[in-house]
Amino acid sequence: MWTIIAEKELKEHLQSARFIVTAGISMLLLIASMALGIQHYKGRVAQHDQAIQMMLETAAQQTNWNMVPAAAYRKPDVMEVFVNGVNSDIGRFSEITLMRNVRLVRSEFSDDPMLAVFQFLDPTFVVLIVLSLLAILFTYNAVNGEKESGTLKLVFANGISRAEFILGKLAGGWVALLVPVVLAFLIGGLMLILMGVEMDAAQWGKFGFFVLASVLYFTCFMLIGVLVSAFTGRSSVSFLVLLVLWISAVLIIPKASTMLAGQAMPVATTDEVESRLASFATQARTEFFGGMQQRWRERFRPTEGMKPEEATQYQAENRPAWEKEDQDARQEMEKKIADHTARSYEEYYNQKNRQEQLAFSLAKMSPASMFQLAAMKLAGTDTGLKRRYEDAMKNYRDQYTKFVQQKGGGFGGMRITVGRGSGGSVSMGGSQEGTKIDVGEMPRFQSPQYTLGEALTASLFDLGLLTIFNILAFVGAFIAFLRFDMR
Amino acid sequence: MKQQPIIEAEGLTKVYEDGHCALDHVSFGVQPGEVFCLLGGNGAGKTTTINIFLGFLPQTEGTAKIHGVDMHADPLEAKKHVAYLSDVVMLYPNFTARQNLDFFARLGGKRNLTKEQYYSVLRQVGLQEMAFEQKLKGFSKGMRQKVGLAIAIIKEAPAIILDEPTSGLDPKAANEFQSMILHLRSQGRAILMSTHDIFRAKEVADTVGIMNDGKMLTIKSRKELEHEDLEKLYLNYIHGKVAA
């Protein structure tokens, strides 16, 4: 019996002009967002490759590794097509210098604030906003609408159980919504192939799980729609209730969670942290130089009253020990600054992590946040992206430092630059005067790997929550209908 | 010899949780080929009786049987033997008349019917040929009512329950509908119809049951009503001028 209901539900949607128009628009939006994403991604790849090429060309003109303007560039990932996430918020490269920490700068949003205002129309946005609205638009009167039109009584004048009816209703409505979404993603996948975007198996896998997350998300709103429809007697009331729920879930809860977490756990900005570090370093250096001046005064005191020859000889005898003492003091000062910097950053990241965790935990009351977080983690465009790159860049800086030192240079206040993506370069160390450096020797920056396994592990919790939410909404809708007054 | 009623109410009582008694020991039976009209005003208990017969509402006491099957004990089996038509027949507006008919026929256990079989029933209820494959959203109430009746007919159930079926119909449509009810009666169906239209009740009913405040005040056969003014009788019962 439930298949008859499901078939009717599917047919009814497919024959409705309202459904065809809205589902068609959603499909077009999904396809258009993927087409735009592909274009944007290809543009970013070209920009990335060009930036590395230019860096290498500049490096190739140098005769000293110290003069190479090394920078590490963040490599575009094809998953940005589907989930832009924080991709445009974080910098595209970092200079590699001994004196400064690795820091990603020049984000797309900082370069073009217009993008920050209107954000990207990526498939995640379409699913998050348009599909969820579509889901409630076609389920808000799923049960009470049938009561209002008298069909519910007509249906139940036949030998059909409530369980069969609601099961058929949910299945038919779900398939009707599923068809345009899956079709749009299939066309998107085909576009990727036809437009020459290379994707490996892991990326296809992530894409597949992204589609699954999208399906789970709009199913959730569909079930909530049926649940509310079975709880309220009139469709006008259920529409209003669902609209309020949708606004809360999609627009209010995620933003309010971030603000609440910010208020509950305030964290200093990066600029504040750096300013404190700079002030600490200045103080440490002032103390070091003050100490050095004092030591030199003490060292010269015994020479007072000596003959110039004796004084010269005394100084010559003691200078190596004095220099060693100064060098030790300098190293101690530098270590103190480095330790303090490391501690401060660790503390900053720990606080930031705790704040993020609180914000995300609060936001997970909403299925919209669950979907968004799961999608970003699957695509690797979550808040961890910045950390992954900065860690990889720090490792690269260490690697590059060694390389330059081997080449006879050092970082003594000179600049090192690491390139993002497949290549990177470092500019340190002196080579033989007049001979241009061989950039082929330069170690290349390797983008951090983000495997399918890592993506799944990271998103498993949110996907699980979304699944549980679906199960609860399904059970709720089922029970609500079993208790629904059909008179 | 009197046949076994197809639709049978025995001491049917419904008391809501708030103590309101909507139905008070109502008993009646509808034989094959009989039209039984439940006549009464709003709140008389007509719709409550129908809701119990369709399994939408459990009774507090008594039994409601369709074709000998207790609706409360085995609703799915009992519903196989009954067809229903309400006063609100919106049906599915994005479906054509035939698609609506097809859906409800399949629900009623009639699978694999041909297009011609559907058309035949639609012709039988007097729907215009050109409307067979048109979506219902453009239909008048009269046309939708005809499709509704076609749905009741195609199930070929021995019992038909009609809840205020002529409410809101224009006189011509109501008259056509009345003819169809009489046609169904001639096929031997037991028809239970609720109405507050005294004129219509007198025209089609073989038996009239007058209800008020959940009580069945009287049950009169056509023969008994031949020499009585039904309207006067109804008002007398309602106003308590005649003892129930």
Chai-1 contact restraints between the chains, C-beta under 6 A:
chainA,res_idxA,chainB,res_idxB,connection_type,confidence,min_distance_angstrom,max_distance_angstrom,comment,restraint_id
A,I4,B,R106,contact,1.0,0.0,6.0,A-B,restraint_1
A,I4,B,L107,contact,1.0,0.0,6.0,A-B,restraint_2
A,K8,B,F103,contact,1.0,0.0,6.0,A-B,restraint_3
A,E12,B,Y92,contact,1.0,0.0,6.0,A-B,restraint_4
A,E12,B,N94,contact,1.0,0.0,6.0,A-B,restraint_5
A,Q15,B,N94,contact,1.0,0.0,6.0,A-B,restraint_6
A,S16,B,N94,contact,1.0,0.0,6.0,A-B,restraint_7
A,S149,B,M90,contact,1.0,0.0,6.0,A-B,restraint_8
A,G150,B,S86,contact,1.0,0.0,6.0,A-B,restraint_9
A,G150,B,V88,contact,1.0,0.0,6.0,A-B,restraint_10
A,G150,B,V89,contact,1.0,0.0,6.0,A-B,restraint_11
A,G150,B,M90,contact,1.0,0.0,6.0,A-B,restraint_12
A,K153,B,S86,contact,1.0,0.0,6.0,A-B,restraint_13
A,A157,B,L54,contact,1.0,0.0,6.0,A-B,restraint_14
A,A157,B,Y84,contact,1.0,0.0,6.0,A-B,restraint_15
A,N158,B,K79,contact,1.0,0.0,6.0,A-B,restraint_16
A,N158,B,L107,contact,1.0,0.0,6.0,A-B,restraint_17
A,N158,B,G108,contact,1.0,0.0,6.0,A-B,restraint_18
A,G159,B,L76,contact,1.0,0.0,6.0,A-B,restraint_19
A,G159,B,K79,contact,1.0,0.0,6.0,A-B,restraint_20
A,G159,B,K80,contact,1.0,0.0,6.0,A-B,restraint_21
A,M486,B,F56,contact,1.0,0.0,6.0,A-B,restraint_22
A,R487,B,N51,contact,1.0,0.0,6.0,A-B,restraint_23
A,R487,B,F56,contact,1.0,0.0,6.0,A-B,restraint_24
